[in-house]
Amino acid sequence: MPLNDELKQRIESIVGSDRVVLFMKGTRQMPQCGFSAATVGILDSLVTEYTTVNVLEDQAIREGIKEYSSWPTIPQLYVDGEFMGGCDVARQMFNTGALHEALGVPAPSRTPPEISISDDAASVINNALQSQPGSAVHLSIDSRWQHNFSLGPVEGHEVKAESNGVEILMDVATAQKARGLKVSMEDTLQGRGLKIENPNAPALATPLQPRS
């Protein structure tokens, strides 16, 4: 749907209705896509109140906001009427502290967490790295305390922790949750795999979810 004057005015009214406005799929309580959920998680960690717009309930807004911002995807984040970007941009701004500055909240600590990686776990991780030259080890801990390891390129804005010759890259939020983390190996019904011990995790937190 073309961005006519009426639709443009609707969008401008929404953008100006609150200091922080997120156009997303689903609601703050029930996001309907992973990118929207990730952006909500970032905002929830920084501010208590903000406006969300469920584009799935309004096809005109869903298509019009893309033309309004010249950005082809959802979610889209606005702060003080200025378009910030989508999920990846919000994540990068969060990790560098730029989003904290835009929202007027204290910048995050980038102090690397102290972690411990056992000899056998370090050997397994290094063998995996050798199979994918140029990759780095990334760790993410989500709001449900799921611990996800993956291999991928260095993004440049991560916090870097090191133990037993292994470097682990993580976002700022993960770094806060990873203090005192221990990584070792264990035998399970599925075979031998990584074992996570996180002193910060709630007692009922979901166990380690490794990813290739």
N, C-alpha and C positions, 0 to 999 in steps of 0.2 A: 504494500500500500504506500503510495507516494506521501511525502511529508508535506501536507498542505498546511495552511496557516492555522486552522483550527486545531489540528493534531500537534503542531509545533507549540502552540500556546498551552495545550494540556500538559505536554512533557515539561515545558519550562515551569509551569505551575507546580508540578510534582517535584522537580529538581530543587525548586526554591522553597519547598514546604518544610524542609528540615536541613540541618547542617550536614548530616550524613545520609545519603540516599543510595540504596542498593537495588538495582533492577536485577531480578534473579528468577530462576525457575523454582517454583514452590514458595514456601514461607520460611521465615526464620526458624520456626519450630520444626518444620518438615521440608527441608530442601529436596528438590526433585532431580538434582544432578550433582555429581561429585564436585564440579567446579564451584557451583553455588554453595555447597556445603563447606568447602574449604574456605571460601571468602567469608562466609558467616562466622566460621571458627576464628578467623583472624580478627574480625571486627569485635566479636564477643570478648576476646581477650584484651581489648583496648578500651571499649566504650560500652556503657550499659544501655543507652537509648539511641536508636537510629531507625530510619524508615526503610522498609522493604516493599518492593512492588513485584507482585507475582505476574510475570509476563504471560504465563500460561493461561491466565484468566482474561487476557485482553489482547487479541491478535493485532489490533491496530498499534498498541503500545509496543508489542513485541517486535514488530517490523519497523515501526517509526523510530524507536530509540536507536536502532542500528544506523539509520540514515542521519539522525540528529547528531550522533557522536562520530560518524564515519568509522565505526568500529563494528565488525561483522558478527560478533559473538556475544553471548550472555554467559555470565553476569557482567554488569557494568557498574562501577562505583563512582559516585560523585561526592566531593567534599567541598563545602562552601560554594556550591554551584559549579565547581570545576571538575571536569571529567578526569578521573585518575587512570582508568584502564580496566582490564579484566582481571581474572583470577591470577594469572602468572605475574602481571604487573603488581598487583596488590601483595602477592607473596614476596616479590623482590623488594618492594618498598618497605615491607615489614621487616625483612632481614637486614636491610641497610639502615633502618631507623627513620627513613624518609616519611613513612606513613605515620609514625609516632609524632614527628615534627608537624605534619599537616594537621593532625588531630589535636595537637597541643598537649600530648601526654609525655611523660619521661621516656627518654630513649632506653632501649633494652641493653642489658649487660651482654657484652660479647666475650666475656671471660670463658675460655674453654673449660668444659667440665672435666673432672678427674674420672677416668674410666679405667677398668682393668680387663685385659684380654689374656686368657690363658695361652700357654704355648701351643696346645693342640688346636685351639680355635684360631689363633694367629696363622698357623700353618694352612688350615682349610681356607681362610679368607685370602691369603696370599696366593694359593693355588688358583682360586677363582679369578683373582686379578690377572694372573698370567694368561688365562684363557681369553681375556678381553683387554688387550693392550690399549692403553690410553684412558681406561676407565678408572673411576675412583669409587670408594665404598661410601654409600650414603645411608644414614639412619634417620627415620622419622618416627615420632611418637605422637599419635593423634589424641583427640580428646577422650577417647575410650581407653587410652593407654595401650593401644596395640603398637607393638614395636616392629617396624618394617625395615629390613635391610635390602638394599638394591645396589646394582652397579650402573654407573652412568658417568657422563662427562662432568668435569668441574664447572660449576656455574659462576664462581667468582665471588659470591657474597655469603658463603656458608661460614659457620663456625667450625674450626678444625680441632679435633681432639686426637691424641696419639697415645698408644700403649703397645708395648711389645713389638715395636717396629711397624705397626699398622696405623694408618691415618683414617679417621672416621669423619666425614663431613655431615653437617646437620644444620637445620634452620635454627633461628634464635629460640623459638618456643621449645623445640626439642632439646636444645642445649640446657635450658632451665630444668627440664624433667630428667636429664640424663646424668645428673651429678651422683657419683658413687656407683654408676652402672658396672655390672660385672658380666662378662661374656665368656662362656666356657662351652664344653661339648657334653652331650648326654646321649644315651641310648634310649630310643623310644620304639613304639610298635611300628612306626614308619621307617625306622632306621636311625642312624647316627646323625645328629643335627645340633645346631647351636642352641645353647641354653642362656636365657637372660635372667639376671637377678637385679631388680631395680628397687632400691630402698624407698623410693618416692612413690611408687605405684600403690593405689588402694588395694586392699586385700582381695577384692573380687575383680580386679582388672583382668582383661583378656590377655592370655599368654602370647608369647612371641609368634609373629606371623612372617616368616622369612619369604623373600621374593627373589627370583632369579634375575 
